[in-house]
Amino acid sequence: MLINGGKEAININLIPDVCPICHVGVNPNYVAGAYCGDAQDEVDLLFTCPKAACKKMYIATYTLDYYKGGYCIKSLLPRTPKPVSIAQEAKDISSQFAEIYSQAYQADAYGLGEIAGVGYRKSLEYLIKDYCSLQHPEKEAAIKVRPIGQVIDEFVANENVKQCAKRAIWLGNDETHYVRKWEGKDIKDLKLLIQITVNWIQQEVITKKLLEDMQ
């Protein structure tokens, strides 16, 4: 790969073959490259996506690996996170859950895990409270102001939803507190529990609809 206007060639470990913006596998067009700083142990290479629907530019940053005798990719910017997939049944129950969860997912994709954890916790509270409000419309006002733990204990009848949501809240609270209670668990476990909770709610909604349609 040539840098500095074609004056010098360097060895790089790989060419980014997936566009970080449109997420399509490509053979990118190389535009130019330049060293960063005086030590020449880091280099930026500019590429463009060849897809007609994209054509965006992005920069791959490489650092020198003396043992390998070349430059290894370090980062690829800018990049756009892939849209997260959320079950339609969950969206129908709580559009706010879908919006907050999507924002938390984007923060997570950018490496902002400390912020993402709080967002995941908030999204789950919206989902559970909106879910319970649909199940108990006469108690909606009370559900909205009650602590989420009490709402789960008193208003969630589905045992699978209750147990998974309760544990997700435990881990979600760890993301908002100074001292963690669940040292062996992290944000990956929180996301998994939220996904399982959504899956149980989705199954409940689909099952109820099928039974009503097939009396």
N, C-alpha and C positions, 0 to 999 in steps of 0.2 A: 504494500500500500504506500503510495507516494504522499508526502506531506510537504508543507512550505512551498506551495506552488510548483510541485513536481521536482524539487531539487534533491530530495532524499527519500529513500524507501525504508520502511520499517516492517517488522514482522508482528502481526497481531494474531491472537489465538482464535478469533472467530469474527465473522461479519454478522451483524444482527439481521437475521432472516425472517423476523416477524415484526411488522410495523407496530411500534408502541402506541400508536394513535388509533389506527383502524383495526389492529389485531389480525391482519391477514398475512399469511406467509408470502414473502416477497424476496426478490433478488434486488436489493436496494441500489439506487444510483449514488455512487460516491462523488461528492462535490469538492471537498477540500479538507485539509487537516493542518493542525498547528500544535507545537509544544506549549505546555502550560508552565510558566516560570523558567528560571535559568538552569535548573538541574536536569531538565529534559527527561524526568522520570514519569511524566504524565503527558498524555496527548489527547486532544479532542479531534474527532473526525466527524464531519458533517455529511449526512446522507439525506436523500429524498425518497419518499415512497413512490414507486412507479405506477401504482394503481390510479387510474383516471379519476376515480371517485374520492381519492385522498390527496395525493401529491404534496403531503406535508413534509416539512423538514424536521429532522431530529439529530441530536448530537450524542455520539457514543464516546464516553471517556474511558481511556485505557491507562493502566499503570504498569510501569516496567517491572518485570519479574526477572531478576538477575540469574536465577537458577534455570529458568526456562529459555533465557536468551531472547525474550520478546515481550510484547505488551499484552496484558490480559484485561478484558473488559471489566469495568468497575460500575458504570451506570449508563442509563439510556434515558435521555430527557429531551423534550417533554413526553409524558405518557398519560394516557387516559385509561382509567380502570374499566374493565368490562362491566356492562350492566349486570347487576345481581338478579338472579331468578327468584321470584317470590310467588308462592301459590296464589292463584286468583281468589280462592276461598278466603285466604287471610286478608287480601286486599279489600275484598267486599266487606269483611267484618270491620276492618280498621285501616282506612287509607292513610291515617297518620302513622300507624305502625310501619307501613310500607315505605313512607317517605323518610322517616327517621332511620329505619334499618338501612336503607339505601345510602344515606349520608354517612352512617357509621361504617358501612362496607367500603365506601370510597376512602374515608380516612384511614381505614385499616390497610387498604391497597397502597396508600402512599407511605406506609410505615409509621403512621401516627397511632400506635396501639394504645397509648395512654388515654387518648381522646376517644378512640373507637369503642373501647370497653364501656365507657359511660354512655355512649350513644346506643349501644346494643341493649344495655340495661333499661334505658328509657323507652326504647321501642317495645320491649317486652311488656312493660307496664301498660302502655297504650293498648297493646293487643289483648291482654288479659282483661283489662277493665272494659273495653268495648265488647269483647266476647261475653263477659258476664252481664253487661247491660242488655245485650240482645236476649240472653237467657232469662233475665229478671228485669224486664222494663219498668216494673213498679218500684224497683229498688235502685234505679239508675243514679239518682242524686246521691244516695248514700254510698254507692259503689265508687263514684268518682272521687270522693273525699276521704275514703278509708285507706289506711296503709295497704300496700299491695299484698303483703303477707296475710293480712286478715281477709282480704277479698278472695284470695286463693282458697283459704281454709273454709270460708263460709259459703261461697257462691259457685265454686267449680265442682260440679258433680262427677264429671268424667275423671276416674281415678288416674288414668294414664296422663291426662293433661295436668291434673293437680300435682302429681309427684314430679313430673319433669319441669313444670313451670316453677315449682317451689325451689328446686335445686338450681335452676337457672337464675332465679332471684338471689339465692345465696352467693353464687359466683359473681353476679352483677353487682351486688353490694360491695364485694371485695374490690371492684374496680373504682369505687367511689370513696373508699375508706383509707385511712393512713396505714393501718395494720391489717394485713390479710389474715383471714381465718383458715383459708383453704390453700395452704402453701404448695400442695402438689398439683393444683389445678391452675389453668391460665385461660386466656381469652379464647383459645381454640376449643376448650371444653365448654365455655359459655356459648359460643356459636353453635356447637353441636347440640347442646340442650335446647337452645331456642329453635333450631331446625326440627328437632324431634317433637317439641311442643306444637309447632306449626303443623307437622305431619299428622299428629293425633287429632288436632282440631279439624284439619282438612278431611280426614277420614270420617270424623263424626258428621260433618256437614254433608258430605257426599252420601254417606249411608242413610241419613235422615231423608234426603231428597229422593233417593232411589226407592225407599220404602213408601214414601208418600205418593210417588208416581205409580207404584205397582201394588195398589191395595188388593 
